[in-house]
């Protein structure tokens, strides 16, 4: 059973990861990345979710991703943004949690599948909103973009994770 100090530290670190996710969401909104296809984003905030999953576990990562979707949606978007973000976040988090629990895949693969599933969740919401199958023409592009951005975010997480593990173990800065 963790001591109260450990629980406070864990809460503080998850709060920091939430702040990191919101800052990365804001930075992503500032970046003018328009490949000509609606809905494609880099997914920078997924870095915080991925780190949370590997540092603290599934429950914490799922909480972080859903909270991030709601807060960033209202801060940087609208109600529709929140709905799309929640669908993508839930699908992404569920897939990443399952892959991580299997212990068969490296972090970039887990992240890539998360990126793809995020796009699939949003595509399903788009299908129900516009009520036409034509949204599925985006499927190949969304799969490729989720794969590429997911691998990049996963590679960054592989590089950053050891440093954050060292901080969380020591309870303070490097």
N, C-alpha and C positions, 0 to 999 in steps of 0.2 A: 504494500500500500504506500503510495507516495506521500511524503510529508506535505503539510500545508505550504511550505516554502516552494516545493517542487511544483505544486499546482498553480501557485501565483506566478512562478517563472513561466510555466507553460502558457498560461493565459496571456502574460505579457508578450511572449514570443509570437503567439497567434495574432495578437493585436498588432504587432509590428508587421507581420506578414500581410494582414488586412490593409494596413497603411501602404505597404509596398504595392499591393495589388491595385489599390485606388490610384496611387501615383502613376503606376505603369499604364493604367487605363486612361488617365488624363494625358500622359505623354503620347499614347497611341492616338488619341483624338487630335493632338496637335500635329502629328505627322501627316503630311499630305500624301497618302499612299492610295492612289486611285488607279487600279489596273484596268478600269473600264467595265468591271463586272461588279454589280451591287453585292454587298454583304461580305466581301473579302477583307479580312483584317489580319494583322500580324499575330495577335493574341499574346501580347507581352505580359498581361496580368496572369496568364496561365503559369508563368514562372513561379509566382508565389503559391499557387495552388499545388503545383508539383512538389515544391520544396516542403510544403505543409504535409503532403501525403507521405513523403519519405522521412520526415522528421517526427511527425506526431501520429499519423495513422489515418484510417479511412473516415472515421466519424468527424474528426477535426477538419479534414480536407473538404468533405462534403458540406459541412457548415460554412467554411470559408468561401467556397465557390458560390453557394447560393446567396450568402450575404453580400458578397462582392457584386453579383449580378443585379441584385435589387438596388444597392446603394449607388453603384456606378451608373446604373440605368437611369435612376432619378436625377443624379448629379449631372450627367453628360448627355442625357437623352430624354425619353418620354415614356409613357406607359407602354407603348408598343415596344420600345427598346427593352423594357424590363421583361415583357412577356417572351420576346425572342431570346433574350439573354438567359432567362431562367430555363427555357427548354434546352438550349445549347449547353448550359452549365450542368444541368442534371444528367443529360446524356453523356457528356464528357467525363464528369466525375465518376459516374457509375462504371463506365468502361475502364477508366484508369485504375480505379479501385480493384476491379476484378483482375486486370492484368498484373497489377502489383502483387496481389495476394497469391497469384499462381507462381511467382518467383521464377518465371521462365523468360522474362523479357527485360531488356535493359531500359534505362530511363528514357532515352530518345524514342524508343519504340512505343513505350507507354504514352509518352507525350504526343507522338504522331497519331496514335489511335484516338487519343483524347481530342486532338484538333479535328480529325475527321468526324468524330461523333458529335462534336459541338456544331459543326456545319450541318450534319444530318438532323439534329434536333431543331435547329433553326429552319431548315428546309421544310420539315413537317409542319411547323407553325405557319410558314408561308403558304403551304398547300391548303391548309384549313382557312386561312384568311382570304386568299384569292380564289379558292375553290376551282382550281384548274390544274391539270397535270403538267402544263407547260413549265411550271417551276422546276420540274425534274430535269429539264434540259441543262440546268446549272450543275447537275450532279457530278459529271466528270471534272469540271473545273474546281468545284468545291472540295472534292476528294483530293485532288492534286495540291491545292493550296493548303488544306488542312495537314496533309502529309509533310509538305516542305516546311511550313512554319512550325509544325509540331516537332520535327526533327531538330530544327535550329534551337527552339526553346528548350528541348530536352538536352541538347548538347551543352547549352549554357548552364542548365541546372546541374549537369554532371560536374562542371568546372567549379560552380559556386557551393554546392552541397558540403564538401569537406570543410570549408571555412566556416560555414554556419554551424555544422556539427561541433566544431571545435569551440565556437562561441557558446553554444547551448550547454556543452559539457562543462566548460569552465565558469559559466554563469556571468560572463562579462566580455568586454572587447578583447580583440586579439592581443 
